[in-house]
């Protein structure tokens, strides 16, 4: 078998609130197609994987607008999901929230 690459998680990568990209087979395929320099760059790897899954600002906005509270979710849980989706939209859109604070 070939050598298994173990990507090192940076503090930036640990902020993802989804499974790390290297545990999903389709994402691994995209990751291994990157150049060595791009694979070490968190932002480049993230962009390539999101592009593969076709996650764009429109997807995030559509998902945000269609989110509803599920039966077992508390209002706080629903609010956190909305906040996470909003932040994902802002990041995809390139909106820097630090300039507003």
N, C-alpha and C positions, 0 to 999 in steps of 0.2 A: 504494500500500500504506500501511497505517497505520504509526504510529510504533512501533518496537520498543523495549520497555522492557528495560533492562539492569540487573537487580538487583545492587546492590553487595554483595559478600560481606564480611561482618563476620568478626572472629576466631571468633565463635561458630559461624557457618555453615561455616567451614573445618574444624571438628572433625568434621563428618559424614564417615563412612567409606564413603559410598555416593555415586553420582553427584549432583552438585548438582541440586536440584529443578527448576531452570529448563531442564535439558537433556531432560527427559522430557515429551513432549507432554501427557499426561493431567494431570501435575502443573502444567504451565503453565496449563492451562484453569482449574484450581482457583485458582492464584495470581492470575490476572487477574480473577477474580470477587471477590476481596477488596477492601475499601475501601483507599484510599491509605494511611491510617494503619496498618491491619492488615498491608498488604503490606510496610511498612517495619519491622514488628515481627517479629523472627526467630521468637520463640516462637509467636506467633499464626499465622504462615504455616506453620510446621512442624506445629502442631496441626491446621490445616485440611487439609493434605496427608495426614497420617497418618489422619485421619478419613475422607478420601475412599477411601483404600486399606483402610479398616477394620482398621488395625493397633491392636490393643488389648493389654492386659496378658495376656489369655487367649491371643492369638495368639503373643506372645513366649514365654510359658511352654510352650505346646504345641510350638513350634519348638525351644526349649531341650531339652525332654525327649526329643524325637525325633532330635536331632543325633547323628550317628555319624561316626567317622573314615572318610574315603574312601580308596581305595587309594593315591592319589598324595600325600595329605596326610601330613605328619609329625605326630608327637604334639604338637609345639609349635604347629603351625598349627591343629590341632584344638582345643587348649587356648585359643588366642587367639580362635577363633570362638565357643567356649562363653562365654568371658569377655565378648566383645562383646554376645552375646545376653543374658547375665545383666545387664549394665549397661543395655541397652535396656529390659529388663523393669523394673529398678529405677526408671529414669527415668519410664517410663509409669505405674508404680504410685505415683510421687511419693515414693519412699524416698530420703532424703538421706544419702549415705554419709559425708559430712564429719563428721556428728555422732558417728560411730562411730570415727573415727580420732584 
